[in-house]
Amino acid sequence: MQRVALIGYGVMGGTHANAYKEMPGAELVCVIDIDEAKRKKAEETLGVRTYATFAEAVAAEDFGILDCCLPTFLHPDAVIEALDAGKHTLCEKPMALNVEECKRMIAARDRSGKHLQVCHVLRWWPEYVKLKEVVRSGKAGRLRNVTCTRIGGTPLWSWDHWLEDVERSGGALIDLHVHDIDWVCAMLGRPKAVFASASEIDRATGPAHVYATYLYDGIAAFAEGAWDQASGFEMACRVTCEDAVVSYSSAQNPTLQLQTASGSEPIPFDKVALDGAAAEEGNISDLGGYYAECKYFVDCIESGTTPSVVTAEEAMQNIEIAQAEFESLRTGKSVELP
């Protein structure tokens, strides 16, 4: 049984807590949050002890895993503190706001000898996992292009409005669009260069709607990320191959389809059967992918296996590409990746 402490009881913290409630092999022993109201809510909802700081929790509780769901700008110090205290650490995406902070986190992992996993949830999302499996099987023919979309409304629910502050969240480009940066790399590997464009960029919140094109040899890749929609949320991925199109969209029914010259057919996939909703706020309605990523990490720790579905180095690469996109927005030119 792996004992878990959770730091940051916001939207994602509540999602991860719900996952642990459903999970055999893991026990959520405490929640850490500086906000007294959130601590009270955790005590009432989860029936666990709560603490204002990591130092208080580590002095009072026996746990081997810290799950970090703090705002992005707080990730580096919290993760480093946990690793230096000898705790395996699960960290919500994005890893950090810049590559230098990512390097600090990886250095802490290396000197601690503990494991660090960053939660790029699409690597575990059932439809995305099946889509990748179908494309890799060759059933649709040679891959030609990948198009990803992730659009929704401005997130107004965050603590102290940190998501609306580009200095603390990275704005839509890092907080939201990084999902599809990671997915493009999961499908195709590291791009040679990136070109990005955006609608009007607000100095406080950053680009609200970004378009990015990734350069590969013989393959086209594109991703759109936005939180300027009036309402609703959609995430999608379309992979065009020589013989068929494999497409997923949260807005289409069935959500996962194979399209050929003779028509479309649904692609069956294994869902994670859970009773709980993911969160009370935000755009999260399905707990399955979040449960799967947390369970994967717990199982790795239980079995003594190094997590490999997405490495900290890959999570850092996503931030490197995001930074290149910001540079492309600034210069109006494509940016080569070394």
C-alpha positions in Angstrom: 0.0 0.0 0.0 1.4 3.4 -1.1 0.7 6.3 1.2 0.1 9.6 -0.6 0.1 13.2 0.5 -1.5 15.7 -1.8 -0.4 19.4 -1.9 -2.8 21.9 -3.5 -6.5 21.2 -3.2 -7.9 23.1 -6.1 -9.5 21.8 -9.3 -6.7 19.3 -10.1 -6.1 18.5 -6.5 -9.7 17.5 -6.1 -9.5 15.4 -9.3 -6.4 13.5 -8.0 -8.0 13.1 -4.6 -11.1 11.5 -6.3 -8.8 9.2 -8.2 -7.1 8.0 -5.0 -10.5 7.3 -3.4 -11.2 4.8 -6.2 -7.7 3.3 -6.3 -6.7 0.0 -4.6 -3.1 0.0 -3.5 -3.0 3.7 -2.5 -4.1 5.6 0.6 -4.5 9.4 0.6 -3.3 10.2 4.1 -3.3 14.0 4.1 -3.9 17.2 2.1 -1.6 20.2 2.3 -2.9 23.7 1.4 -2.3 27.2 2.7 -6.0 28.0 2.3 -7.9 27.3 5.5 -11.2 26.9 3.6 -9.8 24.3 1.3 -8.3 22.4 4.2 -11.7 22.4 5.9 -13.3 21.2 2.7 -10.7 18.4 2.3 -11.3 17.3 5.9 -15.1 17.2 5.4 -15.1 15.6 1.9 -12.2 13.2 2.1 -12.0 12.5 5.9 -8.2 13.1 6.0 -5.9 15.2 8.1 -4.7 18.5 6.6 -1.8 20.8 7.0 -0.8 24.3 5.9 2.7 23.4 4.8 4.7 20.5 3.5 7.1 20.9 6.5 4.2 20.3 8.9 2.9 17.3 7.0 6.3 15.6 6.6 6.9 16.0 10.4 3.6 14.5 11.3 2.8 11.9 8.6 4.3 8.8 7.2 4.0 8.8 3.4 6.2 7.9 0.4 4.6 9.8 -2.4 3.8 13.5 -2.7 1.3 14.5 -5.4 1.8 18.1 -6.4 -1.3 19.9 -7.7 -0.1 23.4 -6.9 -0.3 26.3 -9.3 2.5 26.0 -12.0 4.7 28.8 -10.6 4.9 26.9 -7.3 5.8 23.5 -8.8 9.7 23.8 -8.8 10.2 24.6 -5.1 7.5 22.2 -3.9 8.8 19.3 -6.1 12.4 20.0 -5.1 11.5 20.1 -1.4 9.6 16.8 -1.6 12.4 15.0 -3.5 15.0 16.3 -1.1 12.9 14.9 1.7 13.0 11.5 0.1 9.5 11.4 -1.4 8.6 10.0 -4.8 6.9 12.9 -6.5 4.0 13.2 -9.0 3.6 16.7 -10.5 0.7 18.1 -12.4 1.5 19.5 -15.9 3.0 21.8 -17.0 6.3 20.9 -15.3 7.3 24.5 -14.8 7.3 27.8 -16.6 10.8 27.6 -18.1 13.5 25.1 -18.9 15.8 26.3 -16.2 13.3 25.4 -13.5 12.7 22.0 -15.1 16.5 21.4 -14.9 16.5 22.2 -11.2 13.7 19.7 -10.7 15.5 17.0 -12.6 18.7 17.6 -10.7 16.7 17.1 -7.4 15.3 13.8 -8.8 18.8 12.6 -9.7 20.4 13.5 -6.3 17.5 12.0 -4.3 17.3 8.7 -6.2 13.5 9.1 -6.1 11.1 9.0 -9.0 9.5 12.1 -10.6 6.6 11.9 -13.1 4.8 14.8 -14.7 1.1 14.4 -15.4 0.7 14.8 -19.1 -2.7 13.1 -19.0 -3.2 12.5 -22.7 -0.6 9.7 -22.5 -3.2 7.9 -20.4 -6.5 9.2 -21.9 -8.3 6.2 -23.2 -9.3 7.6 -26.7 -5.8 9.1 -27.3 -4.1 5.9 -26.3 -6.3 3.9 -28.7 -5.9 6.5 -31.5 -2.1 6.1 -31.2 -2.4 2.3 -31.1 -4.5 2.3 -34.3 -2.1 4.7 -36.2 1.0 2.7 -35.1 -0.6 -0.6 -36.1 -0.5 0.5 -39.8 -4.2 -0.2 -40.3 -4.7 3.3 -41.7 -1.5 3.4 -43.8 1.4 5.7 -43.7 1.0 8.7 -41.4 0.8 12.0 -43.2 -0.3 14.7 -40.8 -1.5 15.3 -37.2 -3.9 18.1 -36.2 -4.7 18.8 -32.6 -7.3 21.2 -31.1 -8.0 22.2 -27.5 -10.4 25.2 -27.1 -12.5 26.4 -24.2 -13.4 29.4 -22.1 -11.1 31.5 -20.0 -10.5 29.6 -16.6 -11.9 32.0 -14.0 -12.1 29.5 -11.1 -8.4 29.5 -10.1 -7.1 30.5 -6.7 -6.0 34.1 -6.6 -6.8 34.2 -10.4 -3.3 32.7 -11.0 -4.4 31.1 -14.3 -5.2 34.5 -15.7 -1.7 35.8 -15.0 0.7 34.8 -17.7 3.7 35.4 -15.3 2.3 32.6 -13.0 0.6 30.2 -15.4 2.2 30.8 -18.8 -1.3 31.6 -20.1 -3.2 29.4 -22.6 0.0 28.6 -24.4 1.7 26.8 -21.5 -1.2 25.8 -19.3 -3.6 24.5 -22.0 -1.8 24.2 -25.3 1.1 22.2 -23.7 -1.2 19.2 -23.7 -1.0 19.1 -27.5 2.7 20.0 -27.6 3.2 16.8 -25.6 0.8 14.8 -27.8 2.5 15.9 -31.0 5.8 14.8 -29.6 4.4 11.5 -28.3 3.2 10.8 -31.9 6.1 12.1 -33.9 9.0 12.9 -31.7 10.9 16.1 -31.3 10.2 18.6 -34.2 13.0 20.3 -36.1 11.4 23.8 -35.8 8.2 25.5 -34.8 6.2 28.5 -36.0 3.5 30.1 -33.9 0.9 32.8 -34.5 -1.8 34.2 -32.2 -4.7 36.6 -32.0 -4.2 39.8 -30.0 -1.9 39.1 -27.1 -2.8 40.7 -23.7 0.2 41.7 -21.6 -1.4 40.3 -18.4 -2.9 37.0 -19.7 -0.7 36.2 -22.7 -2.0 34.8 -26.0 -5.6 33.6 -25.6 -5.6 31.7 -28.9 -2.5 30.2 -30.4 -1.8 28.3 -33.6 1.5 26.3 -33.9 3.0 24.4 -36.9 5.7 21.9 -36.2 8.3 21.0 -38.8 9.1 17.3 -39.5 10.5 15.6 -42.5 7.6 14.6 -44.8 4.9 15.0 -42.1 2.8 18.0 -41.3 1.7 18.7 -37.7 -0.4 21.5 -36.3 -2.0 22.4 -32.9 -4.5 25.0 -31.9 -5.0 26.0 -28.2 -7.4 28.6 -26.9 -9.3 29.7 -23.9 -11.2 32.6 -25.5 -14.4 30.7 -26.3 -17.7 32.0 -25.1 -18.7 28.6 -23.7 -18.0 24.9 -23.9 -14.9 22.9 -24.3 -13.5 20.7 -27.0 -10.4 18.6 -27.4 -9.6 16.7 -30.6 -6.9 15.0 -32.6 -7.1 14.1 -36.3 -4.5 11.9 -37.9 -4.6 11.7 -41.6 -2.9 8.6 -43.1 -2.6 7.2 -46.7 -5.7 4.9 -46.4 -7.8 6.4 -43.6 -8.3 9.2 -41.1 -8.2 8.3 -37.4 -10.1 11.0 -35.5 -11.0 11.8 -31.9 -13.1 14.7 -30.7 -14.9 15.1 -27.4 -17.6 16.9 -29.4 -18.4 14.1 -31.9 -20.4 10.9 -31.4 -18.9 8.4 -31.3 -15.8 10.2 -30.0 -13.3 8.0 -31.8 -13.7 7.1 -35.5 -12.0 5.5 -38.4 -12.9 7.3 -41.7 -12.2 5.6 -45.0 -13.5 6.1 -48.6 -16.4 3.8 -47.8 -17.5 5.8 -44.7 -16.9 6.1 -41.0 -17.0 3.5 -38.3 -16.5 3.8 -34.5 -13.3 2.6 -33.0 -13.9 0.7 -29.7 -11.7 1.5 -26.8 -11.4 0.5 -23.1 -12.8 3.0 -20.8 -11.8 3.2 -17.1 -15.0 2.3 -15.2 -15.3 4.7 -12.3 -18.3 6.1 -10.4 -16.9 9.5 -9.4 -16.9 12.7 -11.4 -13.5 14.2 -11.9 -14.0 17.7 -10.4 -16.7 20.1 -9.4 -15.2 23.0 -11.4 -13.3 23.6 -14.6 -13.8 21.6 -17.8 -13.0 18.1 -16.4 -15.8 15.6 -16.6 -14.1 12.2 -17.0 -11.9 10.8 -14.2 -10.5 7.9 -16.3 -7.3 9.5 -17.7 -6.4 11.1 -14.4 -7.0 7.9 -12.5 -4.9 6.0 -14.9 -1.9 8.4 -14.7 -2.0 8.4 -10.9 -2.4 4.6 -10.7 0.5 4.1 -13.1 2.8 6.1 -10.9 1.6 4.3 -7.7 2.1 0.9 -9.5 5.6 1.9 -10.6 6.5 2.8 -7.0 4.9 -0.4 -5.7 6.8 -2.6 -8.1 10.1 -0.7 -8.0 9.8 0.3 -11.7 11.0 3.6 -13.2 8.1 5.5 -14.7 8.6 5.7 -18.5 5.3 6.6 -20.2 6.4 10.2 -20.0 9.8 11.1 -18.5 10.7 14.3 -16.8 13.1 15.0 -19.7 10.1 14.8 -22.1 8.1 17.1 -19.9 11.0 19.6 -20.0 11.1 19.3 -23.8 7.5 20.4 -23.9 8.4 23.5 -22.0 11.4 24.1 -24.4 9.0 23.9 -27.3 6.5 26.2 -25.6 9.3 28.7 -25.1 10.2 28.4 -28.8 6.6 29.2 -29.6 6.7 32.3 -27.4 9.9 33.3 -29.3 8.1 32.7 -32.6 5.2 34.9 -31.5 7.7 37.7 -30.5 9.7 37.6 -33.8 7.1 36.4 -36.3 9.6 33.8 -37.5 10.0 30.1 -37.2 12.3 28.9 -34.4 14.7 26.0 -34.9 15.0 23.5 -32.1 18.6 22.2 -31.4 
